[in-house]
Amino acid sequence: MTTARRLRLPGIAYGGDYNPEQWPEEVWIEDVRLMREAGVNMVSVNIFSWALLEPREGEFDFSRLDRILALLHENGIAADLATPTAAPPAWFFRKHPEALPVDKDGRGLSYGSRQTFCPSSPAYREAALRVARALGERYADHPAVVMWHIHNEYGCHNAECYCDTSAEAFRRWLRDRYGDLAALNDAWGTTFWSQWYYDWDEVIPPRATGAVPNPTHQLDWRRFCSDEQLSLYTAERDVLREASADIPATTNFMVNFSIEALDYWRWAPELDVVSNDHYLRSTDPESQIDVALSGDLVRSMAGGPWLLMEHSTGAVNWQPVNRAKDPGEMRRNALAHVAHGADGIAFFQWRAAKAGAEQWHSAMLPHAGTDSQIWRDVVRLGADLGALAEVRGSTTAAQVAVVWDWNARWALEQPSQPSGELRFVDLVRDWYRPLWHAGVAVDFVQPDADLSSYRLVLVPSLYLVDDAGAANLTGFAERGGTLAVGFHSGAVDANCHVRLGGYPGAFRDVLGVSTDELFPLLPGETRHLTGAVPEGASATLWSERVRLSGAEAVAAYGDGPLAGGPAVTRHASGAGTAWYLATRPDPATLDALLTRIVEEAGVQPVLAGLPTGLEAVRRTGADAAYLFLIDHGGSGAEVPAEGVELLTGKDVGGWVTVPPGGVAVVREPLDQG
Ligand code: GLA
């Protein structure tokens, strides 16, 4: 919501994906009645309706959608109207078999599901723009339509296609990037293994091959795939803008479960409203941390409030075992998204399907109907969101920035690294977790972001950094900030070439250290740590032979080939301080280190001495601040606060009670915020 095209809805949006085409029309009447009962004020329609909307090429049947939009409008429910381009109809592929995708192994994929198209297919692009234009022309002035929902989760199933059409598009993208083949050969280091290219037509996608492919080739492929999908989004958006200059456009990101596919930093500025989908993983024992992390990431990309376009009331259908939510968990999830900046809460989906691939996915209205716990929870959540209407538009000011970069992630997780065990998201989450527990507000930033408003910048994992990003982070510390960098960062430049002269390449000077050899640890291997760390401190995953060149050792290895050598260092760099964590400390040790780093940087938590399991987040608006307190621990809490608790409407006289497993939101006078 960073541009002039804003979502014109009062309060917090509430709803879900609505697929009435899957049901007889008499069911629609019950749907809108129940939507009103639950306080639903916006639903996303038409997401997968292409086959019904355009039964034959160029012939549109709008009659059903006309009736759906009219019914919603009569009932005061706004429509987030989707272009149905994530699911082209069978007739399209019969006419354009060349638009079907080809996987890395050269296997052609069939239609019969969704997103079964090649992102570079001209026939697909033409067909998608035709249906988007037709929708724009027909519904731009429809009173129910408040937003365009373009496509659905770009790249979810077809982030990459390796066909010849994609190869041509890749070459065009590379020509734009490099201009000539000499520059490409240089960037890709093609003197290695005789990979030199003499003709553009020799350049192909990184298809399955016998040995390790070229790292820069793979990295550019990732960049290309993200840009190719983005160009589909902007093409549809531009067609819709021609039809309606002021209706905002969104597309739903999926930052926590397909983060490998798209560089959302490049996408976010192209959206009028940034929206995200979030699903819990059944195997994650601390999924509340994932909710918070993804919320902070999306808020940071949006530069303020955003919309939760999808989450689930209960189980999903696409994990090996699909866990239902615990009592109160759905409410905690939804209100945690609001705490982290969501101005709208929606679900996949309104009514549970009885047929099709997602018949076992939960919904707002379950198979059991309204005599169900989920329905009662949905109605209660609607009331909660109604009580929080005034929170809309407020946001969070953080003193800590965490660097998050898709290029670094893509490069880190390529084959042939010193360790194949490094996972970008796990490394970031390791560092985010103690901050979450301490109630420290966090923004995510790109390496070259304006850092002037932060006291502390954390760089858990930044294997690849370009020169501008490296200079920016270094300058932040030198000008007085506190910088903390994780191992194997700064190692390569924007072309994935190793930065010579010792690790961690780009950050050697600011950190006051130099490493000549890496000693990654095997799965299950542990090193003890000594020094200013808790009793029994240990580390896993990584170690390296660090030589101090200005820094002091805060912790050292207690055993192994590097015994006595520095494992954690601290360097007074210019007017600031730069920390290096050259290994992966155990969670308690990392917690202790980050607690010290946060305190030394002068960063204040939202609340001091937060009880275990209680999440505390503050959103600040023009007239008031809103303190969200969410009890994930199950014991409840009493917290000092002044103001009105919005969910109960009660004045809190110095202390607010958070019920066990419950939530409190206190409107605080601004001078306390
Ligand atoms: C994604 C999609 C939805 C649905 C859900 C199921 O988020 O956008 O259409 O498939 O997953 O969890």
Boltz pocket constraint, residues with backbone or C-beta under 6 A from the ligand:
constraints:
  - pocket:
      binder: B
      contacts: [[A, 152], [A, 153], [A, 277], [A, 279], [A, 310], [A, 316], [A, 317], [A, 348], [A, 358], [A, 361]]
      max_distance: 6.0
